Amino acid sequence: MDDAAAPPDLLARLRGARQAAAADPFGDPVLLVALDISRAMDEGRVGLDDLGALIAGLAQDSAADRAARLAAYVGLGEDAPALARIAVSLVRPDPEDSPVPFAAFREAVERPRFAAVFTAHPTFSLPLATSTALAEAASGAPLPQGLSHRPAPVTLAQEFDQAAAAIARGRDALDDLSAALLDAGRAVWGERALALLPRPVILSSWVGYDTDGRTDIGWQDTLRLRLRMKRLQLDRLADRLEPLGDCAAPIVARARAAAAMVAAQEAAAPERTEATAVQAFARQMVDGRDVALATPDPLVALFPAAMEAAPDAAARATLAVQRAGLVAHGLALAHTHVRLNAAQIHNALRQRLGIAAAPEDRAARRGLLAQVNAALAEVTPLPVDYGALLAEQASAVRLMMTVAQMLKHIDASQPVRFLIAETETGYTLLGALWLAKRLGIADRIEISPLFETAEALERGERVLEEALRSPHYRDYLRAHGRLCLQFGYSDSGRYVGQLAASYLAERLKIRLAELLRRHALEGIELVLFDTHGESIGRGGHPDSLADRFAYLSPPAARAALASANLPLREETAFQGSDGYMLFGTAALARATVARIAEHAFGPLPAAPDPIYAEADWAADFFATLRREMAALVEDPGYAALLGAFGPGLLDRTGSRPAARQVDGMGGALRITHPSQLRAIPNNAILHQMGWLANTLHGLGAAAAANPDAFADMLARSPRFARALAMAARASACSDLGVLRAAVDMLDPSPWLDRAGFTKRPGRREALTAVAHALERLDLSPATRRMFRRLQADHQALRAAWPDLPSMPDRLVLVHALRLCLVQRLWLLAVSLPEFSPRHGATRESLIARLLQLDVPPVLDLLGQIFPAAPDPATGLDFAEPAAPREGASYAAEHAAILGPMARCFALVRECSAVVSHEVGAFG
């Protein structure tokens, strides 16, 4: 790690303080360095501009290191030859033996084995120009100076554009994979191989289609964006084939005509759901359907003649590659996923079927299942039109209708995935099936539960069992030939710990084979979608893409499903711009696709992992992790730490609201439980506080139960070592000294201690005022108790694992700089002048909000209370003698308090951006 941007004397002081703390259990090196910086500011040796320049330099260094890690993570290198090696190995697994039969090669390359899913989770943590520069730097370009590292405001449309650009690069990389597969086939079977339609890897997206927890995405927005995905596919096809000339001209002309009509339909999509606008949109969709195409079949039918007329082998190969991409993805740049919450399904059933019992009431569950099964036996399809969409009030029915219109008017060739968050009963799945049958789309919609809570992962087998007892659900699965399941790593990770969550998910995957055998569903394809983030705490393995895939889909789980003759399609998420960076350039996209292909076609392990022979020890180990993390989540001090000033450290990183609740004019909501935060900001706050608890906590207790077995498994078990690599990286981003400094900041006692020592005029009163304000917040007792819980567990872990990494000096320095800035901001806050209550706010309440770093809205309010604008009457003659104007402007207060406060806060957020670079992801 290069520390070029940090002043040598400051780093030396930090290193000395950390070394001294190793011998002095009462030392606090982080606060000592923060205090040194503050004193330098008091003495005029350092100003805010100097700190700003220092932080900018640290951000530049951290971003450069992040770019280098990104290149290593995807294994950037000679990826075109890597694709060729994969293809050749499929044709001839043993180079010394004969090639496989043509039918076996066809089965290998034409069945989708892996999908990369692009999601719009709010992790757009960098301006587009900066994330682009990082991706280019990872690909070999120099990193420009002067980049902005804080996220810019982003709209849903901008999120979609970023996703579409990443998907387009992914499609180019898939073309390279298809070309390699066809070339390898032609080397053995000649032109016959060009009849193949390779699609072992596909792309999907839910950007613009995910309505779980969002009310800002209307059905018209979803259809508009789905139309855009169709237009992008048609334009891409025409652009790729146009250089071939006459042989491809009919395909190009048909694709261009369809794209023009789709563009007109997209333009007609209403911004608001007004009846006349919806009526006009409906006419455009219905009247233009044939020209716009509703399946790719008319285009696919033109390819044989084009290939016959192609002037050379290269042209025929290009046509074969583009046909494969069209068949693989239909009339869209990527497959479509929509998502909603289980509660929305339940509400729709209550309205439609009059089922009043609560699905979570287990005593009533059998009756509920009987009722919905009876309804499934009698359901008759209803037609859907845009007028029905306009009138429908139930969100689940409206989304199902939106899917029906997609399939009818946009593309009927590919099924739509219907993801249901927080599925905890089979009733939810049967209810979704009833809605799909009611709207006549059950044969084209893939209903998928999302198991994301600890209870859902624990009970997932029983949830599926409830649904599988229904003959209607079993018939539905047989008709589709697949069962789609989604596993979440964000909520599960933050409530039971990331490593325990991965164990629960793996255990459920292994049990699926027996579950499907019991219901005579052998041979059905399993689609297992792992929805995780790019960060450690949300399931993104830090070492490499290969480790990421193996962590989420352990070899033992894959082997268990293979031995049960269950074909497997794995799917994994690439979330927000942090995830899109893995497709940020053509080189990165090709490397990512190469690693996906290596994983998808990789051999299963020859020998079992040792950890499975120690099943009891492993179960106890992960159960201890789960117990300890669950206890931490319920600790009032943990919620107090997350909510103290953690949310104020975060810029907004997406179009979706980051918090579940806001407390109006009263200020930031007092966090009393982690569930009041969404998973991504929860995890991001842990990054910013310098302690990745949801990956680390509980490991000490689990390891201490049997240190010898812990060390043995760490040395011998690849599965266990891969999981513990998550903890090693989390430890490198965590430091008890940094966390202790934050906890100390919330304690009035150190502020009073400083007040007793200061000689600076006016400082004693300010320090005492901060102490009194913190006393009123009353966060210290709970956070100190919680800190001792974390400290004891981590000391036990270090005793069992002495080689555990530590936080590097540069990252510690960033935390110290930010704590200094927060301290300065708090001292400015208590210097606010007195004022009469305004807009329901008092001086005391605004100081409390500033201590919680709820700064921008407070500064806006203070700007109204203390206007800086000059007196508008200055210089005007009002026909009478004028007295001296007094108190007409608060320019002095703005210069001395509000302006510096805003500057301090901006630098606090700049430090947060540096921390995100160091960790490698937001949230």
N, C-alpha and C positions, 0 to 999 in steps of 0.2 A: 504494500500500500504506500503510495507516494504521498508524503506530507509537505510537498513543496510550498503550498499556499500558506501554511501555518508559520507564524514568526518563531524562529528557533528558541528565543527566550521564553515564550509562552509554552511551547511544547516541553522545554526543559523543566519549567516550573511544574507543569502537570505531571511529567514523569517522576520528578522528585517527590511530589505530593503523593502519588500512587505508591511509590516505593516505601515512603514513610508510613503510609497507612497500613502496609503489610506488617509492620512491626508495632503499630499503634492502633489498637482496636477502637480508640475513641476519635480517631482522625476522620475527616470528611473531605477527601481531596477535591471532589467536584465543587463543593461550596467554597472551599478555600480559593480555588482558581477563579470562580465566579466573583468572589469578593475582591481578589486582586485586580480583576478587570474593572470592577466598579470603582475601586479607589483610584485607578489610573484615570477614569473618566472624571471623578471629582477633582483631581489635580490638574485636569486639562491636558494630560499627556495623550489621551485617546478620546476621540469623539465618535458620534454615531456613524459619521461617514467613514471613519477608519474601520469600524466594526463591519459596516456594509461591504467595504472592499475585501476584508478578510473572509467574510462569509461567502462572497461571490467566488473568491479563489478556492475555498474549500468545496463549493458546489461544482466548480469546473473539474477539480481533481476527482471528486466522487463520481461525477458523470463519466469521466474518461475510464475510471476503473469499472464502472457498471457496463460500459460498452464492451470492454475486454471480457468481462464475465459472460456477457450475452453471446459473444462469438464462441467462447469455450463451451457454453451451455448447450448450444445446438450442434456442436462439433463441426463448426464451419471449416470446410476444406475442399477436397476434390469430390464434390457430391455428385457430379454427373457420372464419373466412373463408379461411384458407390451404387447409383441406381442401376447401372449396367450390370454390376456384379450380382445384385439381387435378382435381376431378370434372368441372367444366365443360370444362377443356382436353382431357379424354379424349373427351367427347362431340363437341366441336367444336375440333379442334387449331388451326384458323385461324378466329378470330372472324368473319372476313368471308366464310367459305365455308360450305358445307352441313355438317351433322353427318355423322359416320361411320356406316356401316351398323350396324344393331342387332347383327348377329352379331359385328362387329369390337369393339363395345363390350363385348359379353358375354365375348369371349375376353380382353379387356384386364382385366376386373375379376374374372373367375371363376378365373383361373389364379394360384395363389400365386406371388408374385414375391420375397417377402422373409419371413424368419422371425426373430423376436427370441427367443433361447434363454436361459433363466434357469438359471444353474449355481450350484453350492454350493461354489465355490472358497473357501478360507479367507481371505476379505477382509472379514469382518464386524468392521471395525476400530473401530466406534463402538457404544455402547449404543443400543438401539432408540429410546429417547426422544430421544437426541441426533441420530441420523440423520433421525428424523422432523422434529425442529425445524429441521434444516438444509434439508430439502426444503421445509418450509413457509416458511422465510425466503427461499429462492430464489423462492418463489411470491408473495412480497410481505408476509409476516407478519414482525413483529419477532422477532429472535433472543433467546430468553430468556437471562437471566444465570444463572450458577451451574451450567451444564451439566457433566456428567461427560464427559471426552473419551477416557478409556482404555476399551478394549473390555471388556465384561462376558463372563463365560463363556457359551458358547452351545452348545446341544445340536442334534442333527440335527432334532428336532421343531421347535425354534424357528427354525432355518434354513428349514425347510419353510414354517412359518407366515409368515415374512417374504417368502419367494418368492411364496406364494399371494396375499398381500395386494397385492404389486406386480403380479402377473399379473392380478388382478381389476381393478386400475385400468387396466392395459393393455387388457383386454377392453372396458372402458367406452369407452376411446379408439377402439378398433376399431369399436365400435358407431357412434361419431360419424362415422368414415370411411365405413362402410357407408351410413349415413343420407345423407351428402353425395352418394355415388355414386348412390343410388336417386333422390334429389331431382333430380339433374342428368339422369338418365335419364327421369324422369317429365315433365320440362319439354319433352322432345322426343317421347317415345313414349307418354306417358300411363301408364295403369295397367298396361300391358304390362310396363313396367320392373320392377314389383314381383315378377315371376316370376324375376328374377335372384337369384343367390346370391353376392354379392360376397365375395371372400376373397383380395384381392391381398396382404395382410399377415396372417400367423398368428403364434401364440406357441407356444413349446415349452419343456420343462423336463426337466432330469435330476436335480433335487434329490430325494434319497432313492433314486435309481436308479443312481447312479454308484459302481461297485465297484472302479474302477481304483485299486490301492494301498490299499484299505480292506477290513478284515475285520470291521468293526463294523456293517455293514449286511447283515442277513440277508434271505433271500428273503421271509420273512414281513413284514419292515419295508417292503420295496419294495411288496408287494401291499397292505399296510395304507394306505400313503401314496397309492398309485394309486387305491384305493377312495375315499380322501378327496377326491382331485381329481375323481372322478366325482360324488361327493355335492355338492361345491361347484358344479359345472356345473349339476346338476339344480336345486339350490336357487336358483341365480342365474336360471335360466330362469323358474322359477315366480315369483320375486320381481319380475322385470321385466314379466311378463304379467298378474299378479294384478290390478293396477289397471285393466286393460281391462274387467273385469267378465265378463258372461255369455259373450261371444263366445270368450274364451280359457279359460273354466272347464274344459272337457275336457282341454286341454293341461296346465293347472295341476294338476288332480287327478291326472293320470297321472304327472306329474313328481314331485309330492309323495309319491305312493305308492312310486315307484321310489326316491326319496331316503331314505324311511324304511327300506326294505329294505336299501339300501346302508349306511346307518348301522348296522344290525344286523350286517351282514357285517363292517364295519370293526371293530365292537366285539368280534367273535368272532375276529379275527386274533390268533394267539397271540403273546405276548411272547417265549416261548422255544419251541424246536421239540421239544415233548413230544408223543408219539404220540397220546395221547387228546385233547389240545388241538387238534392238527392235524386229527384225525378230525372233531371237532365243527365246526371251521372249514370243512372240505370239505363237510360236509352243508349248512351254511348257504349256501355258495356255489352248490352244485348245486341245492338245493331252492328257493332264492330267485332263481334266474337269470331266470326269466320275468318276475317282478314287478320285479326290479331293472333289467331290460333289458340285453341284450347288444349292441344296436345302437340308434342313435337313430331308426331307421326308423319304429317305431310312433308316436313323437312327431311326426316330420316329416309323417306321413300325416294328422295332425289339423289341420295348418295351413290347407289350402285351405278347409275348412269354416269355420274361425275367421275367415279373411279375408273370406269371403262374408258372414258374419254381423256383421262389424265395423261399428260405427255411423257411422264417418267415415273420412276419408282418413288422419288422424293415427294412428288405431288400426291401419289396414291397414299403414301404414309401420312402426309399431312391431313388428307381427307379422313383417313381411318382414325387418327388421333382426335380430330374434332367431332367426328360422329360418336366416338366413345364418350367424350365429355358431355355431349348433348344427351345421350341416352342415360348417362349416369346421374345427371342433375335436372333433366327435364327443362322446362321453360323458366329457369331461374339460375342465377349465378351460384346459389347454394340451396340446399333443402330447407324446408320451413319447419320451425318449431314454434308453437304458441304455448303460453303458460298462464295458469291462473291458480287460485288457491282452493283447497278442498272445501272451505266454508262457502265459497261461491256455488259450488255444485250442490251442496246441501240446501242452500237457500232456494235454488231453482227447483229442486225436487219437492220442497215444502210447498212451493207455489203450484207446481204442476200436478203433483200426485197427492197433495194434502197430507204428507207424512210429517207429523208434528214432533215425534220423539227425537231427542238429540242423539246423533250417531256416537258420541263419546260415552253415552250411558250404556255400559256393557250389559246391564240387566235387560235392556230393551233391544239389544243387538239382534237377537234371533228373529224377533218380530219384524224389525226393519228389513232384514235380509229377505224374509219371506214376502214382504210387501213389494219390494223392488223386483224380486224374481217373478212375482205374479204380473207386475206391470210389464216386464220384459216379454212375457209370453203373449201379451195382448197388444203390444205397441204396433201402431200403423204409421208409416211415414207421412209427413206433411210437406207440401212444397214451401220453398223459401223464396222470397223476393226482397228487394231493397226496401220496400215499404215496411215489411215485417221487421227488418233491421232497425229502421227508424223508430218504430213504435216499441220495440222490446225494451223492458226495463231491467230484467234479470241479467246480470253481467255474464254468467256462465252460458246462458242460452244465446246471448248476443255474440259471444265469442264463437260458439259452435255454429251459429248462422254465418258468421264471417268466414269460417273455414268452408262452409258449404258453398258460399259464393266464390271463394278462391278456386275450389275444385271445379265448379260449374263454368266459370267465365275466364279463369286465368290459366290453370294447368291441372288437368285431371290425371296426368301420367304418374305423378309421384305422391305417395301418401304424406299426410301432414301429421307431425308428432304433436300430441296433445298432452302436455306435461301438467301434472297436478301436484302443487306444493303442499306439504304438510299432510300427506296421505297417511292416516293411522287406522283405517278400517277398510275392509273389502267392500263395504256399502258404498264408499266413494267411487270405486272403480265400476261397480254395477250401475250406479247412478249416472256416471258419465257415458256408459254404454247405452243406457236407456235414452239419453239425450241424443246421442249419435244416431241411434236407430229411428228416433222420432223425426229427425231431420234428414234421414235417408243417406247418411254418409258413413255408416259403421264400417263399410268395406274399404274406405279410403282414409281412415283416421286411426292413428296408432296411440292408444290411450296408455299413458305411462305414469305410474306413481313416483313421487319423489320421496325417498326415505332420507330425511336430513336431521331429525332429532334423535337423541339417544334412544328414546322409547320406540321410535319408528324403526330404527336399525335393529333394536332388540326384538321387536315384535313383527318385523317385516315378513317373516315366514308365515305367521298367523294371519296377517293382513291378506297375503296372497291366498292362503288356504281358504279364507272366507269367500273370496271371489271365485276360486277354482271349484268350489263345491257347486257353483251354478252351472248347469249345462249350457246356458246361454253364453257365459263367459268362455267356457272351454271351446264351444263352437266358434266363437269369435276369434280365439287364438289360432285354432286350426285353419280357419279361412285365411288369416294373415300369414300363418306360418312362422310367427315370431312373437316373443314376449319382450316388451320394452320396459326397462326399469332404470330409474335415475337415482344416483347416490350423491348426497350433499355432504360437503366437508367443512362448510362454514359454521352453521349453527351447531352441528354435532361437535366440531372441534372446539368451539368456544365454551360449550357446556360440559363436556366430558374429557376434553383434551384431545389434541390432534392425533396423537399416536393411538390412544384408546379408540377413537372414532374409526381409524383405518382398520383396526383389528375387528371391530364390530361389523364393518362393511365387508371385510374379507370372509368372515365367518358366515354371513348371510349368503354371499355368493356361492360358497362351497355347498351350502345346504340346498341350493336351488335344484341341483341334479336329482336328489331324492324326492323333493317336492313334486317335480314334473313327472317323475317316474310313477309316483302314487296315482297321478291323475291321467295316466296313459298318454302323456304328451312328449314321449321320447322323440328325439330327432328335431324338435322344434328349435328354431334359431333364438338365441338369447342376445338381446341388444342391451348392453350395460353401459350407461352413460354416467361417467364420473364428473360431477360438477364441482370444481374446485377453483381456488384462486391462484394467482401467481406467487403469493407469499407463502412462507412456511406454515403460519398459523391457519391457513385455509387450504392446505393440502398440496401446495406446489413444491415438489422436491427441489432442493437448491443445487444439487450436484450436477445433474445433466438431464437432458430430455429422456435418455434411456432409463435413468434411475426414476424419473418422474413416472414413466409408463409402468415400470415394474413395481413401484410403490403403490400405485393406484390399482393395478391389476397384477397381484403377486403371481409368480409362476405356479404356485401350488393350486391356486384357484383356477387358473387356466387349465392345468392338467386334470383337475377333478371334473371339469365340464367336458373336456375332450374325451376322457375315459368313459363318460356317460353318453357319448355320441351326440352332444349338444353343440351345434355350430355356434360360434361366438363372434359377435361384432362389438368391438370396444369403441367407446366414444369418449372424448375428453374435451374440456372447455378451454377456450382462450378468451380471457375476460378483459374487456375494456382495452384501452390503448397499451397498458402494460402487457397484456397477452398478444395484442396485435403486433407488437414489436418483433415477435418471433417470425412474423411474415412481413417485416418492415422494409425489406429490399428483396430483389429477385434472388440474391445469393442466400439470404436468411431463409426465405420461403423454401428454396430447393433443399437446403440443409434440414429444415424441419420436416419436410415430406420424406426425405431420405431416412431420417431417424424413425419416423412413423412406419415406413415400409419395413425397415429392419426389425422393428418390434412386431409388426403384424405378421410377418413371415418367419419370425425367429423360432428356433427349435425350443421345445419344452425341456425342462431340466432332466438330465439323465438320472440324477440321484436326488432323493428327497432332502429338503432342508432340515438340518438338525433340530430346529426349533419345534417342528411338528412331532418329533419323537418325545419332546418334553411338554406335552400339551397342558398338563396340570400346572406346571410352573408358569408357562406362558399365560394361561388363563388367570392365574393369581396375580401375575405381574401387571397385566393390563387392567384387571379389576381394581387393583390398588391405584393405578393412575386415574381411572374413572372416579373412584371414591374421593380421592384427594382433590381433584379438579372440581367435582360437584360441590364439595364442601367449601372450596374457595369462592365459587360463584355465589353461594348463599351467604358469604361473609359480608356484613355491612361495610367493612372497610374496603373491600374490593370495588363495590359500587361507588363508594366515596372517592376512591382513587381515580376510577374511570371518569367520574363526573366532575371532579374538583375543578380542573381547568383543561382536561384533556380534549374535550370537543373544540375548545378555542384554539388548539394548536393546528387544527385541520382546515385547509381550504376545501371548498366544495369541489368534488371530482367527478361529477356526472349530472345528468338531467334529472335523475331520481332523487327525491329528498333523502338526506343522509340520516336524519333523526326521525324517530317514530312520533314524537310529540314536541310541541313548542308551547311555552307558557305565556304567550301574548306579551303585553306590556310589562308583566311582572318579571321578565327576564328569562334567562336560560332555565330549563327545567332542572330541578334537583334530582339527580339520578339516584334512585334507591335500589335498583336492581339492574343487572346488565341487559335484561330483556327490553329495557326502555331504549336501548341503542340498537341499531342494525348491526349485523355481523361485521360488515366491512369497516365502519368507523370504530367499532369495538376493537378490532384487531389493529387498526391503524394507531389508536391511542396507546396500545401496548408497545408498539414500535417507538412511539414518540416519548413514552415514559421510560424507555430503556430497559424493559423487562418483558420478554415474550412468554408470559405466564402460560398461555394455552398450549404451548409446546413443551415447556420445561417443568411446570409444576407437577408434583407427584412422583417424578422420576427418582427423587432422593429416597422417598419412603419405599418405592417399589424395589430399587436397587439394594437398599439396606436390609431388606427382608432376607436376601441370600446373595451377598456380594460375590461369592465365588461363582455361582451359577450365572450371575449377570456378566461377569468378566468372560466366562467361558462362551456364552452365547454371542457376546459382542465379537469375540475372536473367530468363532466357527460358523455362525449363521449369517448368510448373505441377507436373508429377509430381516433379521433383527438388526444387523449392522446398517442396512439401508434406512430403516425406521429411525435408528439412533443418530444417523447423519443429519436428520431434521433437527434433532436436539442440539447437535454440535454447532450447526449454523445458527440456531436460535441463541445459543450461549455466546457466540461471537458478536451478536447484536444486543447482548444484555449485560448489565453490570449492576451489582447490588449497590455500589457506591453512587451510581447515577440515580437509581430508584430511591435510595436513602436521602439523597439531596432533595428530591422532589417532595418526599414525605416531610423532611425537615422544614421545607418552605411553608408547609401548611400548619406548622406548630408555632404558636405565639411565643414560646419561650426563647428560641434563638433570636427572634426580633427584639425582645426585651433585653437579652444579653448584649446585643449590639448597641442598643440604646444606652446601656450603662457604660459603654466604652468609648462611644463616639465623641469627638471634640469639634466636629463640624457644626457651625451655627445652624440651628433649625432642624438638624438631622435627628436629634433625640426625639423631638416631638413627632416627626414623621414616622420613625421606626415604631414608636409607641402606638401611634394611630393604626399602623398596619397590624400590630399585634392585637389591638382591640377588635379590629374588623375580622381578623381570623378567629378570634374567640367567639364572635357571633356566628360565624359559619360553622364552627364546632365540628371540623372534619378530622382534627389531629388524633384524638384518642382511637377512633376506629381504624384510621389508616396505619397508625403505629402498631396496633395489634395485628393487622393484616400483614404488615411488613415482616414482623417476627415469624409469622407462619411461612412466608416465602423464604426468609433467610434460613430457617432451620432445615427446610426441605433441601435447599440448594447446598447447604454445607454437607448434608448427608450424601448428596449426589457427587460432590467433588471428592469426598472421601472414597467413594466407590469407583470414581472415574477421574483420576488425577490429571489426565491429559485433556480434559475438557477445555476448549478454547476460551479465551477472554476477549472482551471488547478492545479493539485497537485504540491507540491514543487519539487518533484524529477524530474518531466518532465520540469519544469521551469529551474532547475539546468542544465539539459542536454542542453537546448537551450543556457544558459549562457556560458557553457563550449565551445560550438561550436562557438559562436560569438567571444569568446576570441581567439580561434584557427584561425578563419578567419581573425581577426585583425592582429594576428602575421604573418599570411601568406602574407597579404597585405604589411606589413612593410618590410618583406623580399623581396617582389616583387619590391619595389621601390629602393632597394639597388643593383639591378642588375648592373653590369658594362656596360659602353657604348660599342657598337659594330657596325660595319658596317652592313647595311641592308643585310639580308641573307634569301634566299628562299622567297623573297617578304615580309619578316617580319622586322619590326623595333623594337627598344627597347620600344618605346611608345605603339606600337600596342600589343606587348606581355604583357606589364603591364596591358593594358586594358583587355586583355583576362584573365589574372590572377585575376583581380578584379572580373570578372564574374565566377571565379572558373573553367575555362576551363584549368585545371592544367595538366593532363597527356600529352596531345599533346604538350603543351608549354614546359614542362620539357624535352620531347624527343627532341624537336628542340634545346633547350638550351644545351642539352648534345652534340649535333653536333657542336654548335657554341663555346662551352667551353668544349672541350674534357678533361676528367679526366685522360685518359691513359698516362702513362709516356712516355718520349721520346724514340722511338724504337732504337735510336742510342747510348743510354747510355751504356758505357762500351765497345764499339767496337772501333777498331783502323782503321782509314780511311787513313793511310799512310801520314798524314800531321798533323802539330800541330793544336790542337783544342782549340777554344775559349770557355769560360764558356757558357754553354747552358742556355738561359734565355727565359722565357715565353713558355716553351715547354709543360707545363701541367697546368691545371686549378684545381688541386686537392684542393687548398685552397678555391676556389669559391664553389666547390661542398660541402666541409665540412661546410662552413659558411652559404651558401645560399640555394643551390639546394637540398642538403640532408635534412636540416630541413624543407624546403618547402614541400618536398614529405612526410615527417613524419607528418607534420601538416595536410596536405590534407587527408592522410590516417585516421587520428583521426577524422577529420570532417565527413568523410563517416561512421566511426564507430558510431559517435553520431547519424547519420541519421538512422542507423539500430536500435538504442535504441528507437528513436522516433517511428519507425514502430512497434516495440513491444508494446509500450505504446498505440498507436492508435489501434493496433490489426490487421492491414493489411497494405499492400503496395498499394498505389493508390486507 
